[in-house]
Amino acid sequence: MAHSHLPELKLESGTVTAQVESWSKIEGHTRVTKINPVKNTVDLSNGKTFTYKTLVLAPGFDHSSKFIKGLEEMEKGPESENVFTHVLDHKSRVSRNFLNGWNNTHGDLICYSPKFPYKGEGTDFYALYYEHFMRQDKLHGRATANARIQYWTPNKEIYRFPYANEIALDECHKRGIDVMLGWELLEVKKDSHERKIAVFKNVDTGVTIEKDFNAACINPPSKPHSFVVEAGLTNETGGIDVNKYTLQHKKHDNIFAFGDAVGFDTTRTHSGAMA
């Protein structure tokens, strides 16, 4: 919990400890590096090893800009470059992303969602918000007539709920938003004329294309953490292989999991928790 509105009080650690029972043990500033579900052990990056009677996992996804070539470099440019990444990895990101989607004065604004399942699934479809901002800018002369919103994704739908997907697609059609389904974002770069270029691959044909853009709001791919995969806890989706109703692992009875990393078809946790 970060009290960014009171930075001088340094309340991050105090807020967390206030919510934890005094008998609980906290290992801060460390990560799990290995799980052995046969020996019931967990190794940490600080060198410690714990044994467990029951293990509850909520590791989320490995969600990072590094999974799209060139994105780490491009997103570090000035805000005026208009390249934003939907990743909550640091408090500075919240401030940087505050005006994402606002300033597309000309050309195309690319909105990108990665392959299912991914972090933020169900809540990262901001194309309609951005179109509303851009429409106001056109009325006030801040944006040119050729400014457009485009939504790109390797998936074949925006939402995995048919009725919601139908509504979203219809609204995009009404508002002139280009919906590009079945295209995976491989790379972002600049050409010799300093134009921003996105490289997309068609998931059906394998054909790649280069698309110039003025602004981009990108949700990068989410992948399972390596320590969960190496422990043999995941299924073919990359999610932790738990029972949909009990959240108990299908092979190891003393392991449970919840959150984004579960390996069954459901609304990702952030959306479910809000609902």
Beta strands, then each sheet from edge to edge (+ up, - down):
strand 1: 32-36
strand 2: 41-44
strand 3: 49-51
strand 4: 55-57
strand 5: 62-63
strand 6: 83-85
strand 7: 108-112
strand 8: 148-153
strand 9: 178-181
strand 10: 183-190
strand 11: 196-202
strand 12: 208-213
strand 13: 215-218
strand 14: 222-223
strand 15: 255-257
sheet 1: 1+ 2- 3+
sheet 2: 4+ 15+
sheet 3: 5+ 14-
sheet 4: 6+ 13+ 7+ 8+ 9+
sheet 5: 10+ 11- 12+
end
